[in-house]
């Protein structure tokens, strides 16, 4: 006369439903985009090597990829040139230093004025 207890298992749902998402950096996204473009261009290159001609739609796609690559490489060269200070002449370095120093002096003058104004009150 032993009674069996009805033992049903209950599914317990998690209390928090927060989803953690990691946002990739711009460099990571650009590297991914370049690898995708590279894979697509490789696909079209093998098609051309086999002697198959690209239809107009595929040719436009390849043209778009190549234009994108050209823009990216141009931006990379400009960024490298902008960060390379060894190619600048002495005059250009002095102008760059002066332009970098001006905002700091303006900020320090404005903070000095505010200090004087607060002392006067």
N, C-alpha and C positions, 0 to 999 in steps of 0.2 A: 503494500500500500504506500509505496513511496511515490510521491507525485513529482513528476519532472517539471522543472522550472522552464518556462519558455525563455530561452536565452537567444535573443536576436541581437545581432551586432548593429550598432548605429554608426553611420558615417558622420564623422564630425568635420564640418567644413572649417577651413582656416579663418581666423578672425580678421586678418587684414588681406586685402586684395590688391595691395600695391604692386605695381609692375615697375621693375627697375630697368631703365633703358640707358644704354651707354651711347652717347652721341659721338660719332667718330670725328676726328679732326679734319680740317680741310685738306691737309696733305694726304691723309689716308684715302679720302674720297677721290682726290685727283689721281693718286696711284692706281686705285681701282678702275677709274675711268680710262686711264691710259692702258691698263692691261686688257680691258674689254675692247678698246679700239684696236689694240695690237692683235688680239685674237680674231676679230672680224676682218681686219686687213689681211691676215695670214690666210683666212678662209678664201677670200677673193683672189689672193695671189696664187694659191694652189689651183684654183679654178682656171685662171689665165694660163698657168704653166701647162695644164693639160690640153690647152688649145681651145677651150670654150670661151666664147666672147661674152662679155657682160651685157645684159640688156640695159636700156636707158635708166631704169629705176635703180639697178645695182650700181651703175656708173655715178649717178647722183649721190648715192649713199657713200660710195668711196670718196667722191669729191668732198663731201661734208666732213668725213673723217680726216682727210688730209688737211683741209682748211682749219679744223679744230687743232690738229697737231701743230700746224705752223703757228697759230696764235699762241698756243701754250709755250712752244719753244722760244718765240719772240719775247714773251713775258718773262720766261726764265732768264734769258740773256740780259734783258733790261734790269731785272732784279739783281743779277750777279754783278752787272756793271755799276749799279747804284751802290752796292755794298763794298765794292773794291775801291778803296781809297788810294791805293798805290799808283793808279794811273792818273790821278789828278795832279795838276800843276800846283806850285806853291800858292799862287794867287787864288786858285779855286779852293784850296784847303783853307786859306784865310777867310774867304767869303763864307764857306760852309761853317767854319768855327764862329764867325761873327753872327751868322743867321741863327745858329743854335744858342748863342749866348744872349741874344736880344730878348727872347721871351722870358728868360730867367730874370734879367734885370728889370723888365717891366713888372713882373710879378713881385719882385722884391721891393720896387718903388711903390707899388700899390699897397703892399702890406705895411710899408713905412708910413704912407699917408694915412692909412686907417689907424695906425698906432698914434700918430700925432693928433688926428681928429678926436680920438677917444680921450687923449690927455687934455685937450682943450675943453672938453665937456665936463 
